[in-house]
Amino acid sequence: VTTLRDDVRRAIVRPVISEKSFQLVQAKLATMLAETTAMQLFCFRLAQLQEAGVMSGPMASLAKLHNVRKAKLVCSEARDILGGNGLLLEYHVGRHLTDLEIVDTYEGTDTIQSLIVGREMTGISAFT
Ligand SMILES: Cc1cc2nc3c(=O)[nH]c(=O)nc-3n(C[C@H](O)[C@H](O)[C@H](O)COP(=O)(O)OP(=O)(O)OC[C@H]3O[C@@H](n4cnc5c(N)ncnc54)[C@H](O)[C@@H]3O)c2cc1C
């Protein structure tokens, strides 16, 4: 978490704050950090459960569903903050956004992860 915060501060926060100190940008940055920390905690907990030998498929589905959705949200906000530059390859954000669209599909689409979690919660399979 510390390393990530340092990286975010170096890469995004300082330039954005020095060039345009907007309240709404800072609010977006706070949301992005909160969501990123939540994603890390999902992974940390999943690793703990795996080490304890009790991690299940639906738990992994829940983590992937949550983290991919949030990663797309965070990346989309980052692209928005950079304005037109966010679409240029040299700023990398657009590339990350495209990569995340792929992650949304491979190793289980968002829909299928949802159906796996729903089946675990209700005991009823809504898909074949
Ligand atoms: C970059 C990349 C790398 C990949 N690497 C691998 C790999 O290494 N190994 C591998 O095996 N596969 C790999 N895949 C394939 C990937 O796992 C599949 O593309 C993914 O599982 C979706 O399957 P599909 O493309 O057949 O789409 P479909 O299953 O046809 O899905 C199309 C849409 O229908 C929805 N859908 C499907 N079934 C249902 C249902 N029962 N109820 C409701 N909605 C449903 C899906 O959520 C999706 O929105 C890769 C894909 C990509 C893009």
The ligand as an ORCA input file, in Angstrom:
! r2SCAN-3c Opt
* xyz 0 1
  C      -6.657    -11.632    -24.484
  C      -7.402    -12.912    -24.228
  C      -6.691    -14.001    -23.755
  C      -7.336    -15.194    -23.514
  N      -6.606    -16.248    -23.048
  C      -7.201    -17.430    -22.854
  C      -6.439    -18.568    -22.394
  O      -5.220    -18.466    -22.161
  N      -7.068    -19.747    -22.200
  C      -8.420    -19.885    -22.443
  O      -8.963    -20.983    -22.250
  N      -9.160    -18.838    -22.882
  C      -8.598    -17.621    -23.089
  N      -9.350    -16.552    -23.536
  C     -10.767    -16.766    -23.812
  C     -11.644    -16.152    -22.708
  O     -11.573    -16.917    -21.531
  C     -13.074    -16.099    -23.267
  O     -13.061    -15.121    -24.310
  C     -14.064    -15.721    -22.194
  O     -14.239    -16.767    -21.263
  C     -15.437    -15.424    -22.819
  O     -15.845    -16.511    -23.597
  P     -16.320    -16.295    -25.112
  O     -15.358    -15.387    -25.807
  O     -16.609    -17.639    -25.654
  O     -17.660    -15.443    -24.962
  P     -19.086    -15.996    -24.618
  O     -19.020    -17.079    -23.592
  O     -19.828    -16.257    -25.871
  O     -19.695    -14.704    -23.901
  C     -20.256    -13.604    -24.629
  C     -21.138    -12.819    -23.657
  O     -22.206    -13.650    -23.191
  C     -22.188    -13.703    -21.779
  N     -22.606    -15.036    -21.364
  C     -22.031    -16.221    -21.705
  N     -22.676    -17.245    -21.127
  C     -23.696    -16.686    -20.419
  C     -24.739    -17.227    -19.594
  N     -24.883    -18.548    -19.386
  N     -25.586    -16.352    -19.002
  C     -25.466    -15.022    -19.199
  N     -24.507    -14.454    -19.963
  C     -23.649    -15.282    -20.551
  C     -20.764    -13.376    -21.361
  O     -20.711    -12.847    -20.036
  C     -20.396    -12.352    -22.413
  O     -20.889    -11.079    -22.010
  C      -8.733    -15.324    -23.755
  C      -9.455    -14.194    -24.199
  C      -8.802    -13.006    -24.430
  C      -9.614    -11.818    -24.912
*
